[in-house]
Amino acid sequence: MWSESDNHGFSDEADYLRSLKKDDSYTFSYQFEYIATNHGNGSYDIDTATMDVRVEWSDFQAGYEISYDVPDMHKIDASQGNSDAEGFYENDVYWRVVADLESLGIGSDLRAV
C-alpha cells in the first residue's frame, strides 16, 4: 500500500496503483442456483443460471471496476423466492470473483469501489 512515507517512488497513490495494473480486462462466468419452482413446505425445484462478470481497468478510478450480467435473468422469478441479479452477485458470486482476482494478483487495493 502507498503512503507518503512509503511511496514506492511515486508522487501519489493513484500513480502507484496504476503501476500495479495487470491486463486491461478479465471476463469470468459463474454458475449459481436459483429456485425454479417453489412447491411450498420446503419443497423446491432448483435450476442453474450463469452470471457473466467483467472486470475492467479504469484509469479514472486507478483500479478495476466490476460489472455483471445474468443473460437468463428473465427465467428467474422473484415470486418463487429468488433474489435479483445484485442479490445473487452479493450472496453467491462475489466471493468467487474475489478469489479469482486474488489468484491473478489483483487484491482489494486494485479493486475500485
N, C-alpha and C positions, 0 to 999 in steps of 0.2 A: 504494500500500500504506500502511496505517496504522501509525504508530509513536507513541510518547509525545511525541517532539519534533516530529513532523509529523502531528498528529492530525486534520487537516481539520475541526476544530470539534466533534469527537465525543469523548466521555469514554472509550470503549473500542472495540476493533476490531470487535466484533460489531455495535454500533450503526452504525459506519461501513459495514460490509458490507451491512447491511440497507438503508442509504440508496442503495446501488447496484443494488438489486433491479430487475429488468425485469418481465416478465409472471410470473404465478403458475406457469405450466407450459407446456411445449412437448412436442409429440409428433412423432417422426420415424419413417420406415420406410426400411430399407436392405436391398437385395438382396445376397446373398452366395452363393457357390458351395460345393457340397459334393459328395462322391463318392457318386453313386447306386449304382454297381456297380464294384467293383474286380475286373477280369478277370485281374490279375497281370501281371508283366513290364512294368510301367509303362503298362498299358492301362486306361483308366477311362472310365466314362460319368459325365458331370458333369450336375448339375441345380442349380437355384437355389431358395433359400428366402428368406423375408423375416423380418427382425428388427425388431420394434416397440420403439422406445426412448422412454421417458417421462422427462422432466426436470422435476422439481417443486421449488419453493422450500420450504425448511424454515426456519422461524423459529428453531427449536431449534439447528440447525446453522449458521445465518446463511449459508446457501449453497444451491446447487441440488444435489439428490440425483438420481442417475441409476439407473433400473431398466430392465430389458429382458425381452422375451419372444419366443420363436420359436413361433408358433402351429403350425407344421408339424414341430416337433422330433421327433414320433413317426415321421416318414418318414426321418429321418437316422440311419443305422445305424452305431454305433461300430465294429462288426466289419469295416466296409468301409474303415476308416482315418480316420474322421471324429472330430472333437472333440465336446465337449458345448457347450451354449449359451455358457458362460463363455469357452471357448476361441475360439469364433467371434467373440464380442464383443471379446476382448482382441487377437486377431490380425488382425481384418479391419474390424470396425465402429467400435471405439473412436476411431481417428484421424479417421474421418469425422464422428463426433459432435463431437469437439473442434473441428474446423474449422467445422462449422455453428454451434456455440455461440459461437466466437470471432467469427464474422461477425455475430452478434447482439449483440456487445459483452459476452459472458459469458466472461471469461478464467478462468484457473486459480484466481485468488483468490476467485472466486464459486462454485467447484465444491466441494461438501462431500466430504470424504474418507471 
